[in-house]
Amino acid sequence: MAEKGKMAVDEAGRRGGASTSQRHGPGFYEGIGRRGGESTKHRHGPGFYEEIGRRGGKIGGAAVKAKYGHEFYESIGHKGGQKVKELISKARHHL
């Protein structure tokens, strides 16, 4: 249990993240994530993300495919496409 006047690391992170988001706007984390992803792609090559996707962490990409099937990937692809469509629409309204 945290002592009086101290907070847990997760609470400090949550507060700091909220403060940063409020100060820099909602696209801040998206922007730094994109820049980090591009930097990683540049350092490790274009096949890097494909390879880690295939490995799939502890479960393994093949295991996820076997467990959830083709429809799972179709569903998440559709959700991603809808999100992109929504973001493009918002960006056009802000021009």
C-alpha positions in Angstrom: 0.0 0.0 0.0 1.2 3.5 -0.8 2.3 5.8 2.0 0.4 9.0 2.6 1.4 11.6 0.0 2.8 9.0 -2.4 1.1 7.4 -5.3 1.6 4.1 -7.1 3.6 4.0 -10.4 0.5 3.2 -12.4 -1.5 6.1 -11.0 1.5 8.5 -11.6 1.6 7.2 -15.2 -2.1 7.6 -15.7 -2.0 11.2 -14.4 1.0 12.1 -16.4 -0.5 10.7 -19.6 -3.7 12.6 -19.0 -1.9 15.8 -18.4 0.3 15.3 -21.5 -2.8 14.5 -23.6 -4.6 17.6 -22.3 -1.6 19.8 -22.9 -0.7 18.6 -26.4 -4.0 17.4 -27.8 -5.5 14.1 -28.7 -3.3 13.4 -31.7 0.0 13.7 -29.7 0.4 10.1 -28.8 -0.7 9.0 -32.3 2.0 11.2 -33.8 4.8 10.0 -31.6 3.7 6.4 -32.1 3.8 6.8 -35.9 7.2 8.4 -35.8 8.5 5.6 -33.5 7.1 3.0 -35.9 8.7 4.7 -38.9 12.0 4.8 -37.1 11.8 1.1 -36.2 10.9 0.3 -39.8 13.9 2.3 -41.0 16.3 0.6 -38.5 15.1 -2.9 -38.9 13.9 -3.0 -42.5 10.4 -3.1 -44.1 9.9 -6.8 -43.2 10.3 -6.3 -39.5 6.6 -5.9 -38.7 5.7 -8.7 -41.0 8.1 -11.0 -39.1 7.0 -10.1 -35.6 3.4 -10.5 -36.8 4.2 -14.0 -38.0 5.9 -14.8 -34.7 2.9 -13.4 -32.8 4.6 -13.1 -29.4 3.9 -16.0 -26.9 0.9 -17.4 -28.8 2.3 -17.3 -32.3 0.6 -15.8 -35.4 -0.2 -19.3 -36.7 -1.9 -20.2 -33.4 -4.1 -17.1 -33.6 -5.1 -17.9 -37.1 -5.9 -21.5 -36.2 -7.9 -20.4 -33.1 -9.9 -17.5 -34.6 -9.9 -18.3 -38.4 -10.2 -16.1 -41.5 -13.3 -14.3 -40.3 -11.4 -12.9 -37.3 -8.9 -11.1 -39.5 -11.7 -10.0 -41.9 -13.5 -8.5 -38.9 -10.5 -6.6 -37.5 -9.6 -5.4 -41.0 -13.1 -4.0 -41.4 -12.9 -2.3 -38.0 -9.6 -0.7 -39.0 -10.9 0.4 -42.3 -13.9 2.1 -40.6 -11.6 3.9 -38.2 -9.4 5.2 -41.1 -12.6 6.3 -42.9 -13.8 8.1 -39.7 -10.4 9.8 -39.2 -10.3 11.0 -42.9 -13.8 12.4 -42.5 -12.8 14.3 -39.4 -9.7 15.7 -41.0 -11.7 16.9 -44.0 -14.1 18.8 -41.7 -11.2 20.6 -40.0 -9.8 22.0 -43.2 
